[in-house]
Amino acid sequence: MRAVKKLADHPWYKPCSLRGKLLLWLVTLHLIAAGAAACASYMSYGRMVHTFMDDQMRLLANSYAANDSTPVLQPLADDGVYKWGSFIVQIFGPDGRLLATSWPKLAVPLQAEPGLRNVRTGAGRDEDWRVFTAEAGTRAGQPRVQIAQSGSFLRHEVAHRALFAALPIALLLPVSLAVLWLVVWLSSYSLHAVAREVAAQDERSLSELSLARVPDEIAPLVGAFNSLLARLRDAFAAQRRFVQDAAHELRTPVAAIGLQLENLRAHVPSGDAAERFAQLEAGVTRAQHLIEQLLRLSRQESASPAGGAEPVDVAALLRESLGQLMVVADRRHIDVGFDGSVTPVVSAPAAELRSVFDNLIDNALRHAPEGGVVDVRLHEVQGQPVVDVVDNGPGIPPEFMGRVFDRFFRVPGTSAGGSGLGLAIARTAALRHGLRIALRNRSEEGEGTGLIARVYLPV
């Protein structure tokens, strides 16, 4: 279990990872199996080797004991004793005196009782010996025979065979891990595909996820997610219908109020009444602007992304947009400039491109100070055409830069009018047609105050 704990504490192991859990427990199982197999093999081969060697020593001892005379023994080398496990033959006289030995270095005396036993001595490199002592003969003067074998050789032989028995399991471990990794990767590949489909979803395209390659264990989860997507589609559709219906319903009465104000303007006396009438008229104008933006936003969300695409000259479109907004610029005495060094052509609905640039330029005109400057530049940055809308207003505080594209969000403390929908409408239209809008303060580049709204056009 200590090995399991160390593996669980490893940096790559994640408790919530299915792959990590499978690897952890499979490694543990293989290690336990390898250890159990090694122990079982060691015990099994130990009994087998000892039984075989004991029988050989018994047969050899009985063979020598059958001789009446003392045989000439072939001397053994040290390697033969320790490395190859050669049997050491000792022949003793009836009085227990050593008559002959095949390895004189062995200091094992004649054992009193016949049979097998383990004897430990302090002589030589090995102190552990397996010894068989033959029974005393029935004839007078018959010698006693004793056979010995190195205990270290027996242990080494048993361990060697047990290791070879456990080796296949040890070799199977990396193969099993590789197969497991491959199986888990193939199983999780479909989940990654589902994750990519989920990441591609947005409020305008909530399509169902395919169940074709999803594992059966994950299919209920994906099915439940599809059910959630269906409810979200219904909720977004109901929201769009509500916004569109509400804007349509409000458009007519607010327009009627605007007409009534036009008719009343000539009859309002000067002084305090005229000032209050101007405030009322400004509020109605703002409400009309908000209704128009809501209608434009609802049309963007319900329209097909590729509907009405056509080649559009961006330079001509920018000049047209600036011409329409010159009324706002003249009212606030803002100097508007245009510089077009390239003439890119973009395939998209002209109305949607106008929506992008109209909202960005209108936003710059609203936030530039009275008598300020707004420049529109059409040029290239690293080979890609871009449109920069630059003003000399207060800019956007860094902590609010990530929220300015949210609907109805307005930077706290701003004095400019608006509903907080202009940048949201511009970004929605830009994303639908492969454009990207990036905002940054001019102070970041040491150009003073103001904001740079850059639109990256598709190449």
Secondary structure as UniProt FT lines:
FT   HELIX           2..8
FT   TURN            11..12
FT   TURN            15..16
FT   HELIX           18..65
FT   HELIX           78..82
FT   STRAND          88..92
FT   TURN            94..95
FT   STRAND          98..101
FT   TURN            104..105
FT   STRAND          115..120
FT   STRAND          128..133
FT   TURN            140..141
FT   STRAND          144..150
FT   HELIX           151..199
FT   TURN            203..204
FT   TURN            212..213
FT   TURN            216..218
FT   HELIX           219..265
FT   TURN            266..267
FT   HELIX           272..302
FT   TURN            305..308
FT   STRAND          310..313
FT   HELIX           314..331
FT   TURN            332..333
FT   STRAND          335..340
FT   STRAND          345..348
FT   HELIX           350..367
FT   TURN            370..371
FT   STRAND          373..381
FT   TURN            382..383
FT   STRAND          384..391
FT   HELIX           398..400
FT   TURN            401..405
FT   TURN            407..408
FT   TURN            412..413
FT   HELIX           422..432
FT   TURN            433..434
FT   STRAND          436..441
FT   HELIX           442..445
FT   STRAND          451..456
//
